[in-house]
Amino acid sequence: MAKQKKVLGRGLSAILSNPSTDIASNNNYSEAVNTSVGSIAELLISNIEVNPFQPRTHFNQGALEELSNSIKELGIIQPITVRKLGYDKYQLISGERRFRASQLAKLDKIPAFIRIANDQEMLEMALVENIQRQDLDAIEVALSYQLLIDECKLTQEKLSERVGKKRSTISNYLRLLRLNPLIQAGIRDQMISMGHARALVNINDEERQLALYKEILTEKLSVRQTELLAQGLKENNQSTKKAKIASSPLPFSFQQINQQFSKTLDSETDIKVGRNGKGKLIISFKSEEDLERIVACFQND
């Protein structure tokens, strides 16, 4: 019989039916629930385990130490939220930053709002609560959305209702997960903004995407500059594809007309013809005076 893997190494779907953690479906459910459930109580920090599905992966050490010093002086203003796993055993749902800062402050106890929730409910509560925070980076938000969709079987529309965000907003975040991991790391480290990332995700060619990302960093490009360059790369790519499709030479009659125009106007000209027979005549000029001379040629005729 294969050994059971640790919870942190598996997806949520693998542990939803695990009776040791899913107390809501445990046969001893009534024994595990006591009068403290649904209220705020002082819990021993040593009896609380962290949430394995915490969407926030980076905690600024300096900010944690500042919060820890504040807790030493003023205490904890807002309780954390935990779920009850069993007798004197709890798991963090939200408030990990306060929990970590309390550990730094070497507190023995912490005020907590106690709830009963199975694994799926705990995941939804933890992710939805964290998504509403302003300090999650865009990739953490995107990963949270994707986890809710995958593990809780939610459509983007249902997710939109659950988290109170527009569906287009959710789609924009999820598209960030298509970016190269190097660029995703740049978003997490605040090297580029969400606006830069949204421009980059429109570039399908990964090499060009990475090249523009590096240019943003070296040239300190604004979001608008990035959008213009990304649009240019996209149009160039489309033009290249069109050019490959319509690469057949001009008919001899068109070549003769082009030569005649060029000779008459004393300027370079070019004729472009599409598959449907429509086309355009391009006349080059060297200066404003040269343009006026060419215009005069048509007026004289």
C-alpha positions in Angstrom: 0.0 0.0 0.0 1.4 3.4 -1.0 2.3 5.9 1.7 -0.1 8.8 2.1 1.5 12.0 0.9 1.6 15.2 3.0 -1.4 17.6 2.4 0.9 20.4 1.1 2.1 18.2 -1.7 -1.4 17.5 -3.2 -4.2 19.3 -4.9 -7.3 20.2 -3.0 -9.4 17.5 -4.8 -7.1 14.8 -3.2 -7.9 15.8 0.3 -11.6 16.9 0.2 -12.6 13.4 1.2 -10.0 13.1 4.0 -11.9 12.6 7.2 -8.9 13.7 9.3 -9.1 17.2 8.0 -12.7 17.5 6.7 -14.4 17.7 10.1 -17.7 18.8 8.6 -18.2 15.3 7.3 -16.6 13.5 10.3 -18.6 11.0 12.2 -17.4 12.7 15.4 -18.6 16.1 14.2 -20.9 16.7 17.2 -18.2 15.9 19.7 -15.7 18.3 18.0 -18.0 21.3 18.0 -18.1 23.1 21.3 -19.7 26.3 22.6 -16.8 28.5 21.4 -17.7 27.9 17.7 -19.1 31.0 16.0 -17.6 33.3 18.7 -14.3 35.1 19.2 -12.0 33.4 21.6 -8.3 33.6 22.8 -6.6 30.6 21.2 -3.1 29.2 21.9 -1.0 30.0 18.8 0.6 26.6 19.1 -2.8 25.0 18.5 -3.2 26.8 15.1 -1.8 25.5 11.8 -1.4 27.7 8.7 -3.6 27.4 5.7 -2.0 25.2 3.0 -4.0 27.1 0.3 -3.0 30.6 1.3 -2.9 32.6 -2.0 -0.4 35.1 -0.7 3.1 33.6 -1.0 5.3 36.6 -0.2 5.3 38.4 3.2 7.5 41.5 3.5 9.8 40.9 6.5 10.2 44.6 7.3 6.4 45.1 7.3 5.9 42.0 9.4 8.4 43.4 12.0 6.6 46.8 12.0 3.3 45.0 12.6 4.9 42.9 15.3 6.1 46.0 17.2 2.6 47.5 16.9 1.0 44.4 18.3 3.4 44.5 21.2 2.3 48.0 22.0 -1.4 48.0 21.1 -2.4 44.3 20.8 -4.3 42.8 18.0 -7.2 45.0 16.8 -8.8 42.6 14.3 -9.1 38.9 15.2 -7.9 36.2 12.8 -10.4 33.6 11.4 -9.9 29.9 11.9 -11.8 26.7 11.4 -12.0 24.0 14.0 -10.4 20.7 13.1 -10.9 18.9 16.4 -10.3 19.3 20.1 -8.0 22.3 20.6 -6.9 22.0 16.9 -7.5 24.8 14.5 -6.5 25.9 11.0 -6.1 29.4 9.7 -8.6 30.7 7.2 -7.6 34.4 7.0 -5.2 36.7 8.9 -1.9 35.0 8.3 0.0 38.3 8.4 -1.4 39.0 11.8 -0.7 35.4 12.8 3.0 35.6 11.7 3.5 39.0 13.4 2.1 37.6 16.6 4.6 34.8 16.5 7.3 37.3 16.0 6.0 39.2 19.0 6.3 35.9 20.9 2.6 36.0 22.0 1.2 32.8 23.4 -2.4 33.5 22.5 -4.3 35.3 19.7 -8.0 36.4 19.4 -9.7 34.3 16.7 -13.2 34.0 15.2 -13.9 30.3 15.1 -15.9 28.6 12.3 -16.8 25.1 11.2 -16.0 24.6 7.5 -15.0 21.7 5.3 -12.0 21.9 3.0 -13.8 23.4 0.0 -15.6 26.0 2.1 -12.3 26.8 3.8 -10.6 27.3 0.4 -13.4 29.5 -0.8 -13.4 31.7 2.3 -9.6 32.0 2.3 -9.3 32.9 -1.3 -12.3 35.2 -1.5 -11.1 37.1 1.6 -7.6 37.4 0.3 -8.7 38.5 -3.2 -10.5 41.5 -1.7 -7.2 42.7 -0.2 -5.3 45.5 -1.9 -1.8 44.2 -1.3 -1.9 40.9 -3.2 0.1 41.1 -6.4 -1.6 40.5 -9.7 -0.1 37.0 -10.2 -1.3 35.9 -6.7 -4.8 37.2 -7.6 -4.7 35.3 -10.9 -3.6 32.1 -9.3 -6.4 32.5 -6.7 -9.0 32.9 -9.4 -7.6 29.8 -11.3 -7.6 27.7 -8.1 -11.2 28.6 -7.4 -12.2 27.7 -11.0 -10.3 24.4 -11.0 -11.0 23.2 -7.5 -14.5 24.6 -6.8 -15.7 23.9 -10.4 -16.8 27.5 -10.9 -17.3 29.2 -14.3 -15.8 32.7 -14.8 -19.4 34.0 -14.6 -20.1 32.2 -11.2 -16.7 33.3 -9.9 -17.5 36.9 -10.9 -20.7 36.8 -8.7 -18.8 35.1 -5.9 -16.0 37.7 -5.6 -17.9 40.7 -6.7 -15.7 41.5 -9.7 -16.5 42.0 -13.4 -16.0 39.0 -15.6 -13.7 41.0 -17.8 -11.5 41.8 -14.8 -11.2 38.1 -14.0 -10.4 37.3 -17.6 -7.6 39.9 -17.6 -6.1 38.5 -14.5 -6.3 34.9 -15.8 -4.5 35.9 -19.1 -1.5 36.9 -17.0 -0.9 33.2 -16.3 0.0 32.8 -20.1 3.0 35.1 -19.7 6.5 33.7 -19.5 7.5 32.8 -15.9 10.3 35.4 -16.0 7.7 38.1 -16.7 5.4 36.7 -14.0 8.2 37.0 -11.5 8.7 40.6 -12.7 5.1 41.4 -11.8 5.4 39.8 -8.4 8.5 41.8 -7.7 6.8 45.0 -8.8 9.3 45.5 -11.6 6.4 46.1 -14.0 2.8 47.1 -13.4 -0.5 45.4 -14.3 -0.7 47.8 -17.3 2.6 46.7 -18.7 1.6 43.1 -18.2 -1.7 43.5 -20.1 0.2 45.0 -23.0 2.7 42.1 -23.0 0.1 39.4 -22.9 -1.2 40.6 -26.3 2.1 39.5 -27.9 1.8 35.8 -28.9 5.5 35.4 -29.9 7.3 34.5 -26.6 10.7 35.8 -27.9 9.3 39.2 -28.8 7.4 39.2 -25.5 10.5 38.7 -23.5 12.5 41.2 -25.7 9.9 43.9 -25.0 9.9 43.0 -21.3 13.6 43.6 -21.1 13.2 46.9 -23.0 10.6 48.0 -20.4 13.2 47.4 -17.7 16.2 49.0 -19.4 14.4 52.0 -20.9 11.9 52.4 -18.0 9.1 52.5 -20.5 5.7 53.9 -19.5 2.5 51.8 -19.9 1.5 53.9 -22.9 4.9 53.4 -24.6 4.7 49.7 -23.9 1.2 49.5 -25.4 2.3 51.3 -28.6 5.4 49.0 -29.0 3.3 45.9 -28.4 0.7 47.0 -30.9 3.5 47.7 -33.4 4.9 44.2 -32.9 1.5 42.7 -33.3 0.8 44.6 -36.6 4.3 43.8 -37.9 3.6 40.1 -37.2 0.3 40.3 -39.0 1.9 42.2 -42.0 4.6 39.6 -42.3 1.9 36.9 -42.5 0.0 38.8 -45.1 3.2 39.5 -47.1 3.9 35.7 -47.2 0.4 35.0 -48.4 0.5 37.7 -51.1 4.1 37.4 -52.3 3.4 36.7 -56.0 5.0 39.2 -58.4 3.1 42.1 -60.0 1.7 41.4 -63.5 3.8 42.9 -66.3 1.2 45.5 -67.1 1.3 46.8 -63.5 5.1 46.9 -63.5 5.0 49.0 -66.6 2.5 51.4 -65.0 4.7 51.7 -61.9 7.7 52.5 -64.0 5.8 55.2 -65.9 4.6 56.8 -62.7 8.1 56.8 -61.2 9.5 58.4 -64.4 6.8 61.0 -64.7 6.9 62.1 -61.1 10.7 61.7 -60.8 10.1 59.8 -57.5 10.0 56.2 -56.2 6.6 54.6 -56.5 5.2 51.2 -55.6 2.0 49.3 -56.5 0.5 46.9 -54.0 -2.2 44.5 -55.2 -4.2 42.1 -53.0 -5.8 38.8 -54.0 -9.2 40.4 -54.6 -7.7 42.8 -57.2 -7.8 45.8 -55.0 -4.6 47.7 -54.3 -2.8 51.0 -53.7 -0.2 53.2 -55.3 2.5 54.4 -53.0 4.5 57.6 -53.9 7.6 58.4 -51.9 8.8 62.0 -51.3 12.0 63.3 -49.7 10.8 66.6 -48.2 7.9 68.9 -47.9 9.1 70.8 -51.0 9.3 67.5 -52.9 5.8 66.6 -51.9 4.5 70.0 -53.1 6.3 69.4 -56.4 4.6 66.0 -56.8 1.2 67.5 -56.0 1.8 70.2 -58.6 2.4 67.5 -61.2 -1.1 66.2 -60.7 -2.5 69.8 -60.7 -0.8 70.6 -64.0 -2.4 67.6 -65.6 
